[in-house]
Amino acid sequence: MVQAYILIQTEVGKATSVAETISEIPGVLTAEDVTGPYDVIVKAEAETVDELGRMVVARVQKVEGITRTLTCPVVHL
């Protein structure tokens, strides 16, 4: 399993609706509104890095109200 944190910037006032919509995507473990330079932080998992990438591009980035994403894969050193 590959896990990642997805940091999301949204349009003003859209953080809650973005988090709610993303939380329904298969593979998303949590989606929470936060304060700071990002508006929503998502923890997601997939079987492979490629599958994770497809989830982000095909599902997450298409959610209305998102302006930018940054995907940070979890590593175990």
Residue pairs with C-beta under 8 A, 6 or more apart in sequence:
1 45
1 46
1 47
2 45
2 46
2 47
2 48
2 49
2 51
2 52
2 73
2 74
3 29
3 43
3 44
3 45
3 73
3 74
4 43
4 44
4 45
4 52
4 71
4 72
4 73
4 74
5 41
5 42
5 43
5 44
5 71
5 72
5 74
6 41
6 42
6 43
6 44
6 56
6 60
6 69
6 70
6 71
6 72
7 38
7 40
7 41
7 69
7 70
7 71
7 72
8 18
8 22
8 38
8 39
8 40
8 41
8 42
8 60
8 66
8 68
8 69
8 70
9 37
9 38
9 39
9 66
9 67
9 68
9 69
10 18
10 39
10 40
10 65
10 66
10 67
11 65
11 66
11 67
14 39
14 64
14 65
14 66
15 33
15 39
15 40
16 33
17 64
17 65
18 31
18 39
18 40
18 63
18 64
18 65
18 66
19 31
19 32
19 33
19 40
19 42
20 31
21 63
21 64
22 28
22 31
22 40
22 42
22 60
22 63
23 30
23 31
25 44
25 55
25 59
25 60
27 44
27 45
27 46
27 51
27 52
27 55
28 42
28 43
28 44
29 43
29 44
29 45
30 42
30 43
31 40
31 41
31 42
31 43
32 40
32 41
32 42
33 39
33 40
34 40
34 41
38 70
42 60
44 52
44 55
44 56
44 60
45 52
46 52
46 55
49 73
52 71
52 73
53 71
56 69
56 71
60 66
60 69
61 69
